[in-house]
Amino acid sequence: MESLKFFEVKGKKIPYYYFVYDKELHVLLRRRNYFKALHTKLDDGRSLVEFLMDETFRQFNNEENFYVFERAFMLVVHYFKDHFIRDIDNYVYKPIVDCIKKTRIIKDDDYSNLAFSYVGQKDIKDCIEVYVIPFLYFGAFMRQAFYDFTDPYISETQIRTINDVEEEKRIQKQTLEERKKREEEIFNIPY
């Protein structure tokens, strides 16, 4: 797989890099398991870092004159196949950043050279996708490549006041209590 891709802004082709890691990494990258996972071998005998390094360089063609971004934005999209709600900030993506840094497509991973964000999504399989985009073009990239994340209708309906949120919770609680009361009356089931 070739990691170098392009998108267009006002007729200009803009390069970006795309990496995918098709392994159930959510257990290993979970903050509380991370340091133990660094020393644990995967089923194929490789460590977590060895796996990530192999996968990164398998997808990256360093034989060519490749693009290097002085300032970049790295977006990690972590897909989960199960229905559990997860706190995405409980995951450590540092080994992925470090492996991509070793390709030399980003100058460094300090704050003056790399901005970073992560998103969690439900999917049919567990995997992680990583996009490395020139910082200047990140907004345009998101509008083009991730319409689902930036759809105005979805975004507008997800911005509410705290009073609206509390009212919705109150109504849900009241509805649940009324349902329990009806079930108790109908089936004589005490809660």
C-alpha positions in Angstrom: 0.0 0.0 0.0 1.3 3.4 -0.9 0.9 5.9 2.0 1.3 9.0 -0.2 -2.0 10.5 -1.4 -3.2 13.8 -2.8 -6.2 16.0 -2.5 -7.0 19.3 -4.3 -7.3 22.8 -3.1 -8.1 25.5 -5.8 -6.6 23.3 -8.5 -3.4 22.6 -6.6 -2.5 19.0 -5.7 -1.7 18.8 -2.0 0.2 15.7 -0.7 -0.7 13.9 2.5 0.1 10.5 4.0 -2.3 7.8 5.1 -1.3 4.8 7.3 -3.6 2.1 8.5 -2.9 -0.4 11.4 -5.3 -3.4 11.0 -4.8 -5.0 14.4 -6.8 -4.9 17.6 -4.6 -2.4 19.2 -7.1 -0.8 21.6 -6.1 -3.2 24.4 -2.4 -2.5 24.0 -2.7 1.2 23.6 -5.0 1.7 26.5 -3.2 3.9 29.0 -3.4 1.5 31.9 -2.0 -1.4 29.8 0.5 0.6 27.7 3.7 0.2 29.6 3.1 -3.6 30.1 2.3 -3.9 26.4 5.6 -2.4 25.4 7.3 -5.5 26.8 4.6 -8.0 25.7 4.9 -10.0 22.5 2.1 -10.1 20.0 0.9 -13.5 18.6 3.5 -13.3 15.8 6.3 -12.7 18.3 6.8 -9.0 17.6 6.6 -6.3 20.2 4.0 -3.5 19.8 6.7 -1.1 18.6 8.1 -3.7 16.2 4.6 -4.3 14.7 4.0 -0.6 14.3 7.4 0.1 12.8 7.0 -2.8 10.3 3.5 -1.7 9.3 4.5 1.9 8.9 7.5 1.1 6.7 5.6 -1.5 4.8 3.1 1.2 3.7 5.7 4.0 3.2 7.8 4.1 0.0 11.1 5.7 1.1 12.8 4.7 -2.2 11.4 7.9 -3.8 12.0 11.6 -3.3 9.2 11.9 -0.8 7.5 15.0 0.7 8.6 16.3 4.1 6.2 18.6 6.0 7.9 21.3 8.1 4.7 21.7 10.0 2.1 19.0 10.0 -1.2 18.0 11.5 -1.6 14.3 12.4 -5.1 13.0 12.8 -5.6 9.5 14.3 -9.0 7.9 13.7 -9.4 4.9 16.0 -12.2 2.5 14.9 -13.9 0.1 17.3 -16.0 -2.8 16.2 -17.8 -3.4 19.5 -20.6 -1.3 20.9 -18.8 -0.1 24.1 -18.5 3.6 24.6 -14.8 4.4 25.1 -13.0 7.4 26.5 -10.7 8.1 23.6 -8.3 10.1 25.8 -7.5 6.9 27.7 -5.4 5.7 24.7 -1.7 6.3 24.1 -0.8 7.1 20.5 2.9 8.0 21.1 4.4 4.8 19.5 2.4 5.5 16.3 3.7 9.1 16.2 7.2 8.0 16.9 7.1 5.4 14.1 5.8 7.9 11.6 8.4 10.4 12.7 11.1 7.8 11.8 9.9 7.9 8.2 11.2 11.5 8.2 8.0 12.8 6.6 7.6 15.2 9.6 10.5 17.3 10.7 10.0 16.5 14.4 7.1 15.7 16.7 7.5 18.8 19.0 4.7 21.3 19.2 6.3 23.7 16.7 6.3 21.0 14.0 3.3 18.8 14.7 -0.2 19.3 15.8 -2.1 16.2 16.8 -5.7 15.1 17.3 -7.6 11.9 17.6 -11.2 10.8 16.9 -13.0 7.6 17.9 -15.5 5.9 15.5 -17.6 2.8 15.5 -16.9 0.4 12.6 -17.1 -3.2 11.5 -13.5 -3.9 12.5 -10.9 -2.6 15.0 -8.2 -0.6 13.3 -6.4 2.8 13.4 -6.0 5.2 10.5 -3.5 8.0 10.6 -3.5 11.0 8.3 -0.5 13.3 8.1 -1.4 16.6 6.4 0.5 19.8 5.8 -0.7 22.1 8.7 -1.8 24.9 6.4 -4.2 22.6 4.6 -5.8 20.7 7.5 -9.1 22.6 7.4 -9.5 22.0 3.7 -8.6 18.4 4.1 -11.2 17.9 6.8 -13.9 19.5 4.7 -13.2 17.3 1.7 -12.1 14.0 3.2 -14.2 13.9 6.4 -17.6 15.2 5.5 -19.2 13.0 8.2 -17.1 14.7 10.9 -17.8 18.2 9.6 -21.3 17.9 8.2 -23.0 21.2 9.3 -26.4 19.6 10.1 -24.8 17.0 12.4 -22.6 19.7 14.0 -25.4 22.2 14.6 -27.7 19.6 16.2 -24.9 18.6 18.6 -24.4 22.1 20.0 -26.9 22.7 22.8 -27.0 24.7 26.0 -26.5 22.9 29.4 -30.2 23.7 30.2 -31.3 21.7 27.1 -29.0 18.8 28.0 -30.3 18.8 31.6 -33.9 19.0 30.4 -33.4 16.0 28.1 -31.9 14.0 30.9 -34.8 14.9 33.2 -37.3 13.8 30.5 -35.4 10.5 30.0 -35.4 9.8 33.7 -39.0 10.6 34.1 -39.9 8.4 31.1 -37.9 5.5 32.6 -39.6 5.9 36.0 -43.0 6.0 34.3 -42.2 2.8 32.3 -41.0 1.0 35.4 -44.1 2.0 37.3 -46.3 0.7 34.4 -44.4 -2.6 34.3 -44.6 -2.9 38.0 -48.4 -2.4 37.8 -48.9 -4.8 34.8 -46.4 -7.5 35.8 -46.3 -7.0 39.5 -42.5 -6.7 39.3 -41.0 -4.6 42.1 -37.9 -2.7 41.2 
